[in-house]
Amino acid sequence: YMPARILKGRILAKQKKLDDALRLFQDLLKEEPDSANLNLLAGSILFEKKAYSQAKPYLTKALEKNPNQFQARVMMADIHFRDRDLKLAEDDVLKALRQSPDHYNANLILGNIRMAQRNADEARPLFEKLTQQNPENPTAFYRLGLLNRALKEDSSALKNFNTALDLNPNLMDVFSNVIAVLAGQKKYNEAIAKCDAHLEKVDDSPIVKAVILNLKGNLLLTTNQTQNGKTVLNQSIELNPGY
């Protein structure tokens, strides 16, 4: 009974049993290869697995069969952006936004496109709108901080990066940018102290702590504290030997 099998696949996906869910949806597609819904479901699983090139044909088929598949449209815009095809990304995201003008991820992708096009005047209000729309989500604060940094607005960049870190201290892309801004200002001691303070805020993930220790070690080397730097870098390797 196909509806029950589809429901089972959705449950598996919710349980993060992505490979099992994908196999089930692919089996169903052998029975109904032109189903927009099944192509969307299979493409969504591959998208979540970050297998973007494999997701693309499923999502393309879903849109071919149903051009109003909103989720497929947003995911395709994201994939095109990752492929640096800004024109296709813009076409898809604008179509999605015509269906749902306030959708968070669609507006975020459009902001990313505008930033990639070096159009700060349009990117900034998009990111600012998203920080107000969902102030508990760190993503737009991070993107706004990156825009500030590109425009050499260091104080605004630090403010937005720190807001994102307050929401989720484990975001190492964000923390790395904080350290980069401080290092660019030659505030090395402040950056080292920031690393020490942040080690107390993050969870016990060895990977996260290894990243922070690596940043601290490099700061110590920059300030000619070679022995301390080597000690800290060794601590980073001990926490994450593959780093």
Rosetta blueprint (number, residue, H / E / L):
1 Y L
2 M H
3 P H
4 A H
5 R H
6 I H
7 L H
8 K H
9 G H
10 R H
11 I H
12 L H
13 A H
14 K H
15 Q L
16 K L
17 K L
18 L H
19 D H
20 D H
21 A H
22 L H
23 R H
24 L H
25 F H
26 Q H
27 D H
28 L H
29 L H
30 K H
31 E H
32 E L
33 P L
34 D L
35 S L
36 A H
37 N H
38 L H
39 N H
40 L H
41 L H
42 A H
43 G H
44 S H
45 I H
46 L H
47 F H
48 E H
49 K L
50 K L
51 A L
52 Y H
53 S H
54 Q H
55 A H
56 K H
57 P H
58 Y H
59 L H
60 T H
61 K H
62 A H
63 L H
64 E H
65 K H
66 N L
67 P L
68 N L
69 Q L
70 F H
71 Q H
72 A H
73 R H
74 V H
75 M H
76 M H
77 A H
78 D H
79 I H
80 H H
81 F H
82 R H
83 D L
84 R L
85 D L
86 L H
87 K H
88 L H
89 A H
90 E H
91 D H
92 D H
93 V H
94 L H
95 K H
96 A H
97 L H
98 R H
99 Q H
100 S L
101 P L
102 D L
103 H L
104 Y H
105 N H
106 A H
107 N H
108 L H
109 I H
110 L H
111 G H
112 N H
113 I H
114 R H
115 M H
116 A H
117 Q L
118 R L
119 N L
120 A H
121 D H
122 E H
123 A H
124 R H
125 P H
126 L H
127 F H
128 E H
129 K H
130 L H
131 T H
132 Q H
133 Q H
134 N L
135 P L
136 E L
137 N L
138 P H
139 T H
140 A H
141 F H
142 Y H
143 R H
144 L H
145 G H
146 L H
147 L H
148 N H
149 R H
150 A H
151 L L
152 K L
153 E L
154 D H
155 S H
156 S H
157 A H
158 L H
159 K H
160 N H
161 F H
162 N H
163 T H
164 A H
165 L H
166 D H
167 L H
168 N L
169 P L
170 N L
171 L L
172 M H
173 D H
174 V H
175 F H
176 S H
177 N H
178 V H
179 I H
180 A H
181 V H
182 L H
183 A H
184 G H
185 Q L
186 K L
187 K L
188 Y H
189 N H
190 E H
191 A H
192 I H
193 A H
194 K H
195 C H
196 D H
197 A H
198 H H
199 L H
200 E L
201 K L
202 V L
203 D L
204 D L
205 S L
206 P H
207 I H
208 V H
209 K H
210 A H
211 V H
212 I H
213 L H
214 N H
215 L H
216 K H
217 G H
218 N H
219 L H
220 L H
221 L H
222 T H
223 T L
224 N L
225 Q L
226 T H
227 Q H
228 N H
229 G H
230 K H
231 T H
232 V H
233 L H
234 N H
235 Q H
236 S H
237 I H
238 E H
239 L H
240 N L
241 P L
242 G L
243 Y L
